[in-house]
């Protein structure tokens, strides 16, 4: 009886293993066909984004980037950004398009940077008694902005955040954000394309977003030098 049960269990395991092997081989063949198709069109593959049981290719040729079935004309790209949970982490703006647009974009000023304010009469930081454009004297005593009262007046408070170079994604993200959502937005003169890199463990999504962002950024920098 025991031998019969062991034989049945072994047969079931063999069937499951054979099914998994067949599925894996089918996935590999489909992946290879997609790679061959991209290469036959003269495209370079940048990354493969998992999507359920399949994946989406991000590739490029001389004139366009491709995200699945979507194409993005390189000459029309204005800016590229990396998002984590929808919040910009790094960005690069094409200087060619920035020169054509008199109003600065958020990426030019830096994410979260306030717009320039009129320094005329009545503007914050202007002393009307001293004339338009003359900055008001600031009180650096206790309670003034940027002063740590515990350390005494005139002693600047310590910085909380370090400075990050524009367009650079840091490597040392803590494990606590390993499952956060990573995306790349490509802004063009005709609209915005969202490349969803997902929220995969072991920094997979983060590395995908980095590769795609870096590839588009390099192309923008190359075109800015022309």
For each residue, the residues with C-beta under 8 A, 3 or more apart:
1: 4 5
2: 5 6
3: 6 7
4: 1 7 8
5: 1 2 8 9
6: 2 3 9 10
7: 3 4 10 11
8: 4 5 11 12
9: 5 6 12 13
10: 6 7 13 14
11: 7 8 14 15
12: 8 9 15 16
13: 9 10 16 17
14: 10 11 17 18
15: 11 12 18 19
16: 12 13 19 20
17: 13 14 20 21
18: 14 15 21 22
19: 15 16 22 23
20: 16 17 23 24
21: 17 18 24 25
22: 18 19 25 26
23: 19 20 26 27
24: 20 21 27 28
25: 21 22 28 29
26: 22 23 29 30
27: 23 24 30 31 53
28: 24 25 31 32
29: 25 26 32 33
30: 26 27 33 34 54
31: 27 28 34 35 48 55
32: 28 29 35 36
33: 29 30 36 37
34: 30 31 37 38 57
35: 31 32 38 39 45 57
36: 32 33 39 40
37: 33 34 40 41
38: 34 35 41 43 45 57 59
39: 35 36 42 43 45
40: 36 37
41: 37 38 61
42: 39 61 62
43: 38 39 59 60 61 66
44: 59 60 61
45: 35 38 39 48 57 58 59
46: 58 59 60 65 211 212 215
47: 57 58 208 211 212
48: 31 45 55 56 57 58
49: 55 56 57 58 195 196 197 198 208
50: 54 55 198 200 204
51: 54 55 56
52:
53: 27
54: 30 50 51
55: 31 48 49 50 51
56: 48 49 51 67 68
57: 34 35 38 45 47 48 49 66 68
58: 45 46 47 48 49 65 66 67 195 212
59: 38 43 44 45 46 65 66
60: 43 44 46 64 65 66 74 215 219
61: 41 42 43 44 64 66
62: 42
63: 73 74 75
64: 60 61 71 72 73 74
65: 46 58 59 60 71 72 74 186 215 216 219
66: 43 57 58 59 60 61 70 71 72
67: 56 58 70 72 193 195
68: 56 57
69:
70: 66 67 193
71: 64 65 66
72: 64 65 66 67 76 77 186 188 193
73: 63 64 76 77 188
74: 60 63 64 65 77 219 223
75: 63 223
76: 72 73 188 189 190
77: 72 73 74 80 94 186 187 188 216 219 220
78: 93 94 97 105 187 188 189
79: 91 92 93 94 97 105 107 186 187
80: 77 91 92 184 185 186 187 213 216 217 220
81: 88 89 90 91 92 107 184 185 187 213
82: 88 89 90 91 169 182 183 184 209 210 213
83: 86 87 88 89 181 182 183 184 185
84: 87 89 177 180 181 182
85: 180 181
86: 83 181 183
87: 83 84
88: 81 82 83 91 106 107 111
89: 81 82 83 84 169
90: 81 82 164 166 167 168 169 213
91: 79 80 81 82 88 107 111 166 167
92: 79 80 81 107 166 167 213 216 217 220 221
93: 78 79 97 98 105 107 108
94: 77 78 79 97 98 220 223 224
95: 98 99 224
96: 99 100 223 224
97: 78 79 93 94 100 101 189
98: 93 94 95 101 104 105 108
99: 95 96
100: 96 97
101: 97 98 104 105
102:
103:
104: 98 101 108 109 115
105: 78 79 93 98 101 108 109
106: 88 109 110 111 113
107: 79 81 88 91 92 93 110 111
108: 93 98 104 105
109: 104 105 106 113 114 115
110: 106 107 113 166
111: 88 91 106 107
112:
113: 106 109 110
114: 109 117
115: 104 109
116:
117: 114 123 124
118: 123
119: 123 125 126 132 133
120: 123 126 132 133
121: 126 128 132
122: 126 128
123: 117 118 119 120 126
124: 117
125: 119 135 136
126: 119 120 121 122 123 132 133 134 135 136
127: 130 131 134 135 136 137
128: 121 122 131 132
129:
130: 127 134 136
131: 127 128 134
132: 119 120 121 126 128
133: 119 120 126
134: 126 127 130 131
135: 125 126 127
136: 125 126 127 130
137: 127
138: 144 145
139: 143 144
140: 144 147 153 154
141: 144 147 153 154
142: 147 149 152 153
143: 139 147 149
144: 138 139 140 141 147 153
145: 138
146: 156 157
147: 140 141 142 143 144 153 154 155 156 157
148: 151 152 155 156 157 158
149: 142 143 152 153
150:
151: 148 155 157
152: 142 148 149 155
153: 140 141 142 144 147 149
154: 140 141 147
155: 147 148 151 152
156: 146 147 148
157: 146 147 148 151
158: 148
159: 162
160:
161:
162: 159
163:
164: 90 168 170
165: 168
166: 90 91 92 110
167: 90 91 92 217
168: 90 164 165
169: 82 89 90 206 209 210 213
170: 164 173
171:
172:
173: 170 177 178 203 206
174: 177
175: 178
176:
177: 84 173 174 180
178: 173 175 201 202 203
179: 199 201
180: 84 85 177 199
181: 83 84 85 86 196 198 199 205
182: 82 83 84 197 198 199 205 206 208 209
183: 82 83 86 194 195 196 197 209
184: 80 81 82 83 194 195 197 209 212 213 216
185: 80 81 83 192 193 194 195
186: 65 72 77 79 80 192 193 195 216
187: 77 78 79 80 81 192
188: 72 73 76 77 78 191 192 193
189: 76 78 97
190: 76
191: 188
192: 185 186 187 188
193: 67 70 72 185 186 188
194: 183 184 185
195: 49 58 67 183 184 185 186 212
196: 49 181 183
197: 49 182 183 184 205 206 208 209 212
198: 49 50 181 182 204 205 208
199: 179 180 181 182 205
200: 50 204 205
201: 178 179 204
202: 178
203: 173 178 206 207
204: 50 198 200 201 207 208
205: 181 182 197 198 199 200 208 209
206: 169 173 182 197 203 209 210
207: 203 204 210 211
208: 47 49 182 197 198 204 205 211 212
209: 82 169 182 183 184 197 205 206 212 213
210: 82 169 206 207 213 214
211: 46 47 207 208 214 215
212: 46 47 58 184 195 197 208 209 215 216
213: 80 81 82 90 92 169 184 209 210 216 217
214: 210 211 217 218
215: 46 60 65 211 212 218 219
216: 65 77 80 92 184 186 212 213 219 220
217: 80 92 167 213 214 220 221
218: 214 215 221 222
219: 60 65 74 77 215 216 222 223
220: 77 80 92 94 216 217 223 224
221: 92 217 218 224 225
222: 218 219 225 226
223: 74 75 94 96 219 220 226
224: 94 95 96 220 221
225: 221 222
226: 222 223
